[in-house]
Amino acid sequence: MNQAGNLETCGLQIRVADRVLCRQLDLKIGFGQVWCLLGRNGSGKTTLLHTLAGLRPPASGKILLNGTNLDSLRRRQVAQQIGVLFQDHSDPFPATVLETALTGRHPYLGPWERETSKEENMAVDRLKEVELDGLENRSVATLSGGERRRLGIATLLTQDPPILLLDEPSNHLDLHHQIRMLELLTRGARQGECTILMILHDVNLASRFADHFLLLFGDGETLQGERDAVLRQDLLERLYAHPMEPVAAPHGTAWLPG
């Protein structure tokens, strides 16, 4: 992993039409941390994630990537530092599983440069980690939704950026693969190799894998902090507009809808 991974916002405001989704957000995501973004549908989670990746401009405020204004960097520079796992994937062109995983190396290649054998081996190793080994020559069009999701994760790991922005990484995955992929993704942060900000709808998966949280209430107000300070019954009930019951579980407190 690259030794960077600090993402910071200063007075960030995000609007969609006349609605403020995020107001005066000062956020500092440090290297090695795992953040989770929680909120109801339509609260602006994906919009904020895309803004942090430089894919849409904020209404006001600044985003700093390792201390540099994000909007002053070339897209190639940003792609070497930030990797994005989108909510869904589209595959407009025919490609194999291995060819798709290798697109993660494109930010590091020149205009006519091809991937090296070392990079191919790297992609093969990442495919094995997501349990897609043996499918390298399969057409992406033949994959199931869960297999395609795991391929997206393998491509991101092949990219090897120090900052991972993940939009619903557990989408389309069965229970085994939800836990397996979240363990795989967060392992790098636990080992001090990367920084993660992810969106999850399952508050129990979030509680198990994240150590910091950012809550979006949908009216521009946000709240952030470490897990135990933020995952409280009163705050979660306000966030989801629904009663929540804490239950002791092997991996910490589990939250059940009342």
TORVEX-848726 format. One line per 4 residues: for each residue x negated, z, y of N, C-alpha, C. Coordinates in nm, 2 decimals. Atoms other than C-alpha are relative to their C-alpha. Example, Ala and Ser with C-alpha at 12.3 -4.5 7.8 and 13.67 -1.06 7.14 Angstrom:
2
-0.09/0.00/-0.12/-1.23/0.78/-0.45/-0.09/0.00/0.12; 0.09/0.00/-0.11/-1.37/0.71/-0.11/0.08/0.08/0.11
This chain:
258
-0.08/0.00/-0.12/0.00/0.00/0.00/-0.09/0.00/0.13; 0.06/0.00/-0.13/-0.10/-0.06/0.36/0.01/0.14/0.06; 0.00/-0.13/-0.06/-0.20/0.26/0.54/0.06/0.00/0.14; -0.07/0.00/-0.12/0.06/0.25/0.82/0.13/0.07/-0.03
-0.13/-0.05/0.05/0.43/0.33/0.81/0.07/0.09/0.10; -0.08/-0.08/-0.09/0.55/0.49/1.13/0.09/-0.08/0.08; -0.10/0.07/-0.07/0.87/0.38/1.29/0.07/0.10/0.09; -0.05/-0.09/-0.10/1.00/0.53/1.61/0.10/-0.07/0.09
-0.09/0.06/-0.10/1.29/0.47/1.84/0.01/0.09/0.13; -0.01/-0.07/-0.13/1.32/0.58/2.21/0.12/-0.04/0.08; -0.12/0.03/-0.08/1.66/0.60/2.38/0.07/-0.12/-0.05; -0.06/0.12/0.05/1.80/0.34/2.14/0.15/0.00/0.01
-0.15/0.01/0.00/2.15/0.22/2.20/0.04/-0.14/-0.07; -0.04/0.12/0.08/2.33/-0.03/1.97/0.15/-0.02/0.03; -0.14/0.03/-0.03/2.65/-0.20/2.07/0.05/-0.12/-0.09; -0.07/0.12/0.05/2.89/-0.44/1.89/0.13/-0.02/0.08
-0.10/0.03/-0.10/3.12/-0.60/2.14/0.00/0.12/0.10; 0.00/-0.11/-0.10/3.24/-0.30/2.36/-0.01/0.13/-0.07; 0.01/-0.12/0.07/3.18/-0.04/2.09/-0.14/0.05/-0.01; 0.13/-0.06/0.01/2.88/0.19/2.10/-0.02/0.06/-0.14
0.02/-0.06/0.13/2.75/0.26/1.75/-0.11/0.10/-0.01; 0.11/-0.09/0.00/2.44/0.44/1.84/-0.04/0.02/0.15; 0.03/-0.03/-0.14/2.36/0.62/2.17/-0.12/0.08/0.02; 0.12/-0.08/-0.03/2.02/0.73/2.30/-0.06/0.07/-0.12
0.06/-0.06/0.12/1.87/0.77/1.96/-0.15/0.00/0.01; 0.14/-0.02/0.00/1.53/0.92/1.95/-0.03/0.04/-0.15; 0.02/-0.02/0.14/1.41/0.89/1.59/-0.15/-0.03/-0.03; 0.14/0.02/0.04/1.07/0.93/1.44/-0.01/0.01/-0.15
0.01/0.00/0.14/1.02/0.83/1.08/-0.15/0.00/-0.04; 0.14/-0.01/0.02/0.68/0.95/0.96/-0.04/-0.05/-0.14; 0.05/0.05/0.12/0.46/0.82/0.68/0.02/0.10/-0.12; -0.03/-0.09/0.11/0.56/0.95/0.34/0.13/0.06/-0.01
-0.13/-0.06/0.00/0.91/1.05/0.43/0.10/-0.09/-0.07; -0.11/0.07/0.05/1.23/0.94/0.26/0.12/0.04/0.08; -0.12/-0.02/-0.08/1.52/0.91/0.50/0.12/-0.07/-0.06; -0.12/0.07/0.04/1.88/0.83/0.42/0.10/0.00/0.12
-0.10/0.03/-0.11/2.14/0.69/0.66/0.14/0.01/-0.06; -0.13/-0.02/0.05/2.49/0.82/0.60/0.10/-0.02/0.10; -0.11/0.02/-0.10/2.82/0.73/0.76/0.12/-0.07/-0.07; -0.12/0.07/0.06/3.17/0.59/0.69/-0.02/-0.15/0.02
0.00/0.15/-0.01/3.24/0.22/0.65/0.02/-0.03/0.15; -0.02/0.05/-0.13/3.20/0.04/0.98/-0.07/0.09/0.11; 0.06/-0.09/-0.10/3.00/0.32/1.15/-0.13/-0.06/0.06; 0.12/0.06/-0.06/2.70/0.09/1.21/-0.13/0.01/-0.08
0.12/-0.02/0.07/2.46/0.17/0.93/-0.08/-0.12/-0.02; 0.07/0.13/0.02/2.37/-0.19/0.84/-0.05/-0.05/0.13; 0.04/0.05/-0.13/2.36/-0.29/1.20/-0.13/0.08/0.05; 0.12/-0.08/-0.04/2.11/0.00/1.28/-0.12/-0.04/-0.09
0.11/0.04/0.08/1.90/-0.10/0.98/-0.06/-0.13/0.04; 0.05/0.13/-0.04/1.88/-0.46/1.09/-0.07/0.01/0.14; 0.06/-0.02/-0.13/1.80/-0.35/1.44/-0.14/0.06/-0.01; 0.13/-0.06/0.02/1.51/-0.13/1.32/-0.10/-0.10/-0.06
0.09/0.11/0.06/1.38/-0.44/1.12/-0.03/-0.11/0.10; 0.03/0.11/-0.10/1.38/-0.65/1.44/0.09/-0.12/-0.02; -0.09/0.12/0.04/1.66/-0.88/1.31/0.11/-0.01/0.11; -0.10/0.01/-0.11/1.89/-0.81/1.61/-0.05/0.09/0.11
0.05/-0.09/-0.11/1.81/-0.67/1.96/0.10/0.11/0.03; -0.08/-0.11/-0.04/1.93/-0.33/2.07/0.06/-0.03/0.14; -0.06/0.01/-0.13/2.15/-0.30/2.38/-0.10/0.06/0.10; 0.10/-0.05/-0.08/1.88/-0.08/2.53/-0.09/0.09/-0.09
0.10/-0.08/0.07/1.58/0.14/2.43/-0.11/-0.08/-0.06; 0.12/0.06/0.06/1.26/0.07/2.24/-0.01/0.04/-0.15; 0.04/-0.03/0.14/1.15/0.05/1.88/-0.15/-0.02/-0.01; 0.15/0.01/0.01/0.79/0.12/1.81/-0.04/0.00/-0.15
0.06/0.01/0.14/0.61/0.01/1.49/-0.14/0.04/0.01; 0.14/-0.05/-0.01/0.29/0.21/1.45/-0.05/0.01/0.14; 0.03/-0.02/-0.14/0.30/0.28/1.82/0.01/-0.13/0.09; -0.01/0.13/-0.08/0.35/-0.09/1.93/0.15/-0.04/0.01
-0.13/0.05/-0.02/0.67/-0.23/2.07/0.03/-0.11/-0.10; -0.03/0.09/0.11/0.84/-0.41/1.78/0.03/-0.14/0.06; -0.03/0.13/-0.06/0.96/-0.70/2.01/-0.12/-0.07/0.05; 0.12/0.07/-0.05/0.60/-0.78/2.11/-0.08/-0.05/-0.12
0.07/0.05/0.12/0.50/-0.85/1.75/0.05/-0.13/-0.06; -0.05/0.12/0.07/0.52/-1.18/1.56/0.07/0.04/-0.13; -0.08/-0.03/0.12/0.76/-1.19/1.27/-0.09/0.01/-0.12; 0.09/-0.01/0.11/0.47/-1.24/1.03/-0.07/0.14/0.00
0.06/-0.13/-0.01/0.31/-0.92/1.16/0.10/0.11/-0.04; -0.10/-0.10/0.04/0.64/-0.73/1.12/0.02/0.00/-0.15; -0.03/0.02/0.14/0.69/-0.87/0.77/-0.11/0.06/-0.09; 0.11/-0.06/0.07/0.35/-0.73/0.67/0.01/0.15/0.00
-0.01/-0.15/-0.02/0.46/-0.38/0.78/0.14/0.05/-0.05; -0.14/-0.04/0.03/0.84/-0.38/0.71/0.06/-0.09/-0.10; -0.07/0.08/0.10/1.02/-0.49/0.40/0.15/0.04/0.00; -0.14/-0.02/-0.01/1.40/-0.52/0.40/0.07/-0.04/-0.13
-0.08/0.03/0.11/1.63/-0.50/0.10/0.14/-0.01/0.05; -0.13/0.02/-0.06/1.96/-0.65/0.21/0.11/0.04/-0.09; -0.11/-0.04/0.08/2.30/-0.55/0.09/0.03/-0.09/-0.11; -0.03/0.10/0.10/2.35/-0.87/-0.10/-0.10/-0.12/0.02
0.10/0.11/0.00/2.13/-1.17/-0.19/0.07/-0.13/-0.01; -0.05/0.13/0.02/2.20/-1.54/-0.16/-0.12/-0.09/-0.05; 0.11/0.08/0.05/1.99/-1.80/-0.35/0.04/-0.15/0.01; -0.04/0.14/-0.03/2.05/-2.14/-0.19/-0.08/-0.11/-0.07
0.09/0.10/0.06/1.76/-2.31/-0.37/-0.03/0.05/-0.14; 0.03/-0.04/0.14/1.69/-2.31/-0.75/-0.14/0.05/0.00; 0.13/-0.07/0.01/1.40/-2.08/-0.84/0.00/0.08/-0.13; 0.01/-0.09/0.11/1.27/-1.88/-1.13/-0.01/0.14/0.05
0.02/-0.14/-0.04/1.25/-1.51/-1.14/-0.13/0.03/0.05; 0.14/-0.03/-0.05/0.87/-1.51/-1.10/-0.02/-0.07/0.14; 0.02/0.06/-0.13/0.89/-1.76/-0.81/0.07/0.08/0.11; -0.07/-0.08/-0.09/1.14/-1.54/-0.64/-0.08/0.13/0.04
0.08/-0.12/-0.02/0.93/-1.23/-0.68/-0.12/-0.03/0.09; 0.12/0.03/-0.07/0.63/-1.41/-0.54/0.03/-0.03/0.15; -0.03/0.02/-0.14/0.82/-1.48/-0.21/-0.04/0.12/0.08; 0.05/-0.12/-0.07/0.72/-1.12/-0.13/-0.14/-0.01/0.06
0.13/0.01/-0.05/0.37/-1.24/-0.07/-0.01/-0.10/0.11; 0.01/0.10/-0.10/0.46/-1.51/0.18/-0.05/0.05/0.14; 0.05/-0.05/-0.13/0.39/-1.29/0.49/-0.15/0.00/0.01; 0.15/0.00/0.00/0.02/-1.29/0.38/-0.06/-0.13/-0.02
0.05/0.13/0.03/-0.02/-1.66/0.31/0.00/-0.09/0.12; 0.01/0.10/-0.10/-0.13/-1.94/0.54/0.10/-0.11/-0.03; -0.10/0.10/0.02/0.09/-2.25/0.59/-0.01/-0.08/-0.13; 0.01/0.08/0.12/-0.05/-2.44/0.29/-0.07/0.08/-0.11
0.07/-0.08/0.09/-0.19/-2.15/0.10/0.10/0.04/-0.12; -0.08/-0.04/0.11/-0.07/-2.07/-0.25/-0.04/0.14/-0.05; 0.02/-0.13/0.05/-0.04/-1.74/-0.43/-0.12/0.00/-0.10; 0.11/-0.01/0.10/-0.35/-1.63/-0.63/0.04/0.05/-0.13
-0.03/-0.06/0.13/-0.36/-1.53/-0.99/0.02/0.15/0.01; -0.01/-0.15/-0.02/-0.41/-1.17/-0.87/0.14/0.03/0.05; -0.13/-0.02/-0.06/-0.08/-1.20/-0.67/0.11/-0.03/-0.11; -0.10/0.02/0.11/0.10/-1.35/-0.97/0.00/0.11/-0.10
0.01/-0.12/0.09/-0.02/-1.06/-1.19/0.07/0.11/0.07; -0.07/-0.10/-0.07/0.11/-0.83/-0.92/0.15/-0.01/-0.01; -0.14/0.03/0.01/0.45/-0.99/-0.93/0.05/0.03/-0.14; -0.04/-0.02/0.14/0.46/-0.98/-1.31/0.01/0.15/-0.02
0.00/-0.14/0.02/0.37/-0.61/-1.30/0.13/0.07/0.07; -0.12/-0.05/-0.06/0.66/-0.54/-1.05/0.12/-0.03/-0.08; -0.11/0.04/0.09/0.90/-0.73/-1.27/0.01/0.09/-0.12; 0.00/-0.09/0.12/0.80/-0.51/-1.56/0.05/0.14/0.05
-0.05/-0.13/-0.05/0.86/-0.20/-1.35/0.15/0.01/0.02; -0.15/0.00/-0.02/1.22/-0.31/-1.28/0.07/-0.04/-0.13; -0.06/0.04/0.13/1.27/-0.40/-1.65/0.05/-0.14/0.00; -0.03/0.14/0.01/1.28/-0.77/-1.60/-0.11/-0.08/-0.06
0.10/0.07/0.07/0.97/-0.85/-1.80/0.05/-0.08/-0.11; -0.05/0.10/0.10/1.02/-1.15/-2.03/0.09/-0.10/0.06; -0.09/0.09/-0.06/1.25/-1.31/-1.78/-0.06/-0.09/0.11; 0.07/0.06/-0.11/0.98/-1.46/-1.55/0.04/-0.15/0.02
-0.03/0.14/-0.01/1.08/-1.82/-1.63/0.15/-0.03/0.00; -0.15/0.02/-0.01/1.46/-1.77/-1.62/0.04/-0.04/0.14; -0.06/0.04/-0.13/1.66/-1.93/-1.34/0.07/0.12/0.06; -0.07/-0.11/-0.07/1.78/-1.68/-1.08/0.15/-0.01/-0.01
-0.14/0.02/0.00/2.12/-1.84/-1.10/0.06/0.05/-0.13; -0.06/-0.05/0.13/2.16/-1.71/-1.46/0.00/0.15/-0.01; 0.01/-0.15/0.00/2.10/-1.34/-1.37/0.14/0.06/0.03; -0.11/-0.08/-0.04/2.37/-1.08/-1.36/-0.02/0.06/0.14
0.02/-0.07/-0.13/2.44/-0.89/-1.04/-0.10/0.11/0.00; 0.10/-0.11/0.01/2.24/-0.59/-1.15/-0.14/-0.05/-0.02; 0.13/0.06/0.02/1.95/-0.81/-1.27/-0.05/-0.06/0.13; 0.04/0.06/-0.13/1.95/-0.99/-0.93/-0.04/0.11/0.10
0.04/-0.11/-0.08/1.94/-0.65/-0.76/-0.13/0.05/-0.03; 0.13/-0.05/0.04/1.65/-0.54/-0.96/-0.11/-0.10/0.04; 0.10/0.10/-0.04/1.47/-0.87/-0.88/-0.02/0.01/0.15; 0.02/-0.02/-0.14/1.53/-0.80/-0.51/-0.10/0.12/0.03
0.09/-0.12/-0.01/1.36/-0.46/-0.56/-0.15/-0.04/-0.04; 0.13/0.05/0.05/1.07/-0.63/-0.75/-0.07/-0.08/0.11; 0.05/0.08/-0.10/1.03/-0.88/-0.47/-0.05/0.08/0.12; 0.04/-0.09/-0.11/1.01/-0.60/-0.21/-0.13/0.07/-0.03
0.12/-0.07/0.04/0.75/-0.41/-0.41/-0.12/-0.10/-0.01; 0.11/0.10/0.00/0.55/-0.73/-0.45/-0.05/-0.03/0.14; 0.03/0.01/-0.14/0.56/-0.76/-0.07/-0.09/0.11/0.04; 0.09/-0.12/-0.01/0.40/-0.41/-0.07/-0.01/0.04/0.15
0.01/-0.05/-0.14/0.49/-0.31/0.29/0.00/0.15/0.01; 0.00/-0.14/-0.01/0.43/0.04/0.42/0.13/0.06/0.04; -0.13/-0.05/-0.04/0.79/0.07/0.55/0.11/-0.08/-0.08; -0.11/0.06/0.08/1.09/0.00/0.32/0.13/0.04/0.07
-0.14/-0.02/-0.05/1.44/-0.04/0.48/0.09/-0.06/-0.10; -0.08/0.03/0.12/1.69/-0.04/0.20/0.15/0.01/0.03; -0.15/-0.01/-0.03/2.06/-0.13/0.24/0.07/0.00/-0.14; -0.07/-0.02/0.13/2.25/0.01/-0.06/-0.09/-0.05/-0.12
0.09/0.04/0.12/1.96/-0.02/-0.32/0.07/0.02/-0.13; -0.06/-0.02/0.13/2.19/0.10/-0.59/0.12/-0.09/-0.03; -0.11/0.10/0.02/2.44/-0.19/-0.54/-0.01/-0.07/-0.13; -0.01/0.08/0.13/2.55/-0.36/-0.87/-0.07/0.06/-0.12
0.08/-0.06/0.11/2.34/-0.12/-1.08/0.08/0.10/-0.08; -0.06/-0.11/0.08/2.46/0.09/-1.37/-0.07/0.13/0.02; 0.05/-0.13/-0.03/2.40/0.46/-1.38/-0.15/0.01/-0.04; 0.14/-0.01/0.04/2.07/0.43/-1.57/-0.09/-0.07/0.10
0.09/0.07/-0.09/1.93/0.17/-1.33/0.01/0.05/0.14; 0.00/-0.06/-0.13/2.05/0.35/-1.02/-0.11/0.11/0.01; 0.10/-0.10/0.00/1.84/0.65/-1.11/-0.14/-0.06/-0.02; 0.13/0.06/0.02/1.55/0.44/-1.24/-0.05/-0.07/0.12
0.05/0.07/-0.12/1.53/0.22/-0.93/-0.03/0.09/0.11; 0.03/-0.09/-0.11/1.56/0.50/-0.69/-0.12/0.09/-0.02; 0.12/-0.07/0.03/1.29/0.69/-0.87/-0.12/-0.08/0.03; 0.11/0.10/-0.02/1.07/0.38/-0.86/-0.03/-0.02/0.15
0.02/0.03/-0.14/1.13/0.32/-0.49/-0.05/0.12/0.08; 0.04/-0.12/-0.08/1.08/0.68/-0.37/-0.13/0.06/-0.05; 0.12/-0.05/0.05/0.78/0.74/-0.59/-0.12/-0.02/0.10; 0.10/0.04/-0.10/0.56/0.56/-0.34/-0.01/0.09/0.12
0.00/-0.10/-0.11/0.67/0.79/-0.06/-0.05/0.13/-0.04; 0.04/-0.13/0.05/0.62/1.10/-0.27/-0.15/0.00/-0.02; 0.15/0.01/0.02/0.26/0.98/-0.34/-0.07/-0.03/0.13; 0.06/0.02/-0.13/0.20/0.92/0.03/-0.04/-0.15/0.02
0.04/0.14/-0.01/0.20/0.54/0.00/0.09/-0.08/0.09; -0.09/0.08/-0.08/0.50/0.43/0.21/0.10/0.10/0.06; -0.11/-0.06/-0.07/0.80/0.53/0.43/0.13/-0.07/-0.04; -0.13/0.06/0.04/1.16/0.48/0.33/0.11/0.04/0.09
-0.13/-0.03/-0.06/1.49/0.46/0.52/0.10/-0.09/-0.08; -0.10/0.07/0.08/1.78/0.37/0.30/0.14/0.04/0.03; -0.14/-0.03/-0.01/2.16/0.35/0.32/0.05/0.02/-0.14; -0.06/-0.03/0.13/2.35/0.51/0.04/0.15/0.04/0.03
-0.14/-0.05/-0.01/2.73/0.56/0.00/0.02/0.13/-0.08; -0.01/-0.12/0.09/2.68/0.82/-0.27/-0.08/0.11/0.05; 0.07/-0.12/-0.06/2.59/1.15/-0.10/-0.08/0.08/-0.10; 0.07/-0.08/0.10/2.48/1.30/-0.43/-0.13/-0.07/-0.04
0.13/0.08/0.02/2.22/1.02/-0.49/-0.09/0.03/0.12; 0.07/-0.02/-0.12/2.12/1.06/-0.13/-0.07/0.14/0.00; 0.05/-0.14/0.00/2.08/1.44/-0.17/-0.12/0.02/-0.10; 0.10/-0.01/0.10/1.87/1.39/-0.48/-0.13/-0.06/0.04
0.12/0.08/-0.02/1.62/1.14/-0.35/-0.05/0.00/0.15; 0.05/0.00/-0.14/1.60/1.18/0.03/-0.04/0.14/0.05; 0.04/-0.13/-0.06/1.43/1.46/0.23/0.04/0.01/0.14; -0.05/0.00/-0.14/1.55/1.36/0.58/0.13/-0.09/0.01
-0.12/0.07/-0.01/1.89/1.24/0.69/0.03/-0.04/0.15; -0.05/0.04/-0.13/2.04/1.05/0.98/0.15/-0.03/-0.02; -0.14/0.02/0.01/2.42/1.08/1.02/0.05/-0.08/0.12; -0.07/0.08/-0.10/2.62/0.81/1.21/0.15/0.03/0.00
-0.14/-0.04/0.00/2.96/0.93/1.32/0.09/-0.11/0.05; -0.08/0.12/-0.03/3.08/0.59/1.44/0.04/-0.01/0.14; -0.03/0.01/-0.14/3.13/0.68/1.80/-0.12/0.01/0.10; 0.13/0.00/-0.07/2.77/0.66/1.91/-0.08/0.12/-0.02
0.07/-0.13/0.02/2.69/1.02/1.82/-0.08/-0.01/-0.13; 0.08/-0.01/0.12/2.42/1.08/1.56/-0.06/0.14/-0.01; 0.06/-0.13/0.03/2.26/1.38/1.40/-0.11/-0.02/-0.11; 0.11/0.02/0.09/1.93/1.40/1.22/-0.07/0.13/-0.04
0.08/-0.12/0.04/1.71/1.65/1.03/-0.04/0.00/-0.14; 0.03/-0.02/0.14/1.58/1.77/0.70/0.12/0.02/-0.08; -0.12/-0.01/0.09/1.81/1.78/0.40/0.08/0.12/0.02; -0.07/-0.12/0.00/1.91/2.14/0.41/0.07/0.03/0.13
-0.06/-0.02/-0.13/1.98/2.14/0.78/0.12/-0.09/0.03; -0.10/0.10/-0.03/2.20/1.83/0.77/0.11/-0.01/-0.10; -0.10/0.01/0.11/2.38/1.83/0.43/0.07/0.13/-0.01; -0.08/-0.12/0.00/2.62/2.11/0.52/0.15/-0.04/-0.01
-0.14/0.03/0.03/2.99/2.13/0.43/0.07/-0.04/0.13; -0.07/0.03/-0.13/3.11/2.13/0.80/-0.04/-0.14/0.05; 0.04/0.13/-0.05/2.90/1.83/0.89/0.04/-0.12/-0.09; -0.04/0.11/0.09/2.98/1.62/0.58/0.15/-0.02/0.01
-0.14/0.02/-0.01/3.35/1.69/0.62/0.03/-0.07/0.13; -0.02/0.08/-0.12/3.33/1.57/0.98/-0.04/-0.14/-0.01; 0.06/0.14/0.01/3.12/1.27/0.89/0.10/-0.09/-0.08; -0.09/0.08/0.09/3.36/1.15/0.61/0.15/0.02/0.02
-0.14/-0.03/-0.02/3.68/1.29/0.75/0.08/0.03/-0.12; -0.06/-0.03/0.12/3.75/1.44/0.42/-0.05/0.13/-0.05; 0.06/-0.13/0.06/3.72/1.79/0.25/-0.11/-0.03/-0.10; 0.11/0.01/0.09/3.40/1.84/0.06/-0.02/0.14/-0.06
0.03/-0.12/0.07/3.32/2.10/-0.20/-0.14/0.00/-0.06; 0.14/-0.01/0.06/2.96/2.21/-0.28/0.01/0.06/-0.14; 0.01/-0.05/0.14/2.88/2.26/-0.64/-0.15/0.01/-0.04; 0.14/-0.01/0.05/2.55/2.39/-0.79/-0.03/-0.10/-0.11
0.03/0.10/0.10/2.38/2.12/-0.99/-0.15/0.00/-0.03; 0.14/0.00/0.04/2.04/2.07/-1.17/-0.10/-0.05/0.11; 0.08/0.05/-0.11/1.90/1.87/-0.88/0.03/0.04/0.14; -0.04/-0.05/-0.13/2.04/2.08/-0.60/0.15/0.00/0.01
-0.14/0.00/-0.02/2.38/2.10/-0.45/0.06/-0.14/-0.01; -0.08/0.12/0.01/2.63/1.83/-0.55/0.13/0.02/0.09; -0.11/-0.01/-0.09/2.92/1.74/-0.32/0.12/-0.08/-0.07; -0.12/0.06/0.06/3.27/1.67/-0.46/0.11/-0.01/0.11
-0.11/0.01/-0.10/3.56/1.54/-0.25/0.11/0.10/-0.04; -0.11/-0.10/0.02/3.83/1.80/-0.21/0.13/-0.06/-0.02
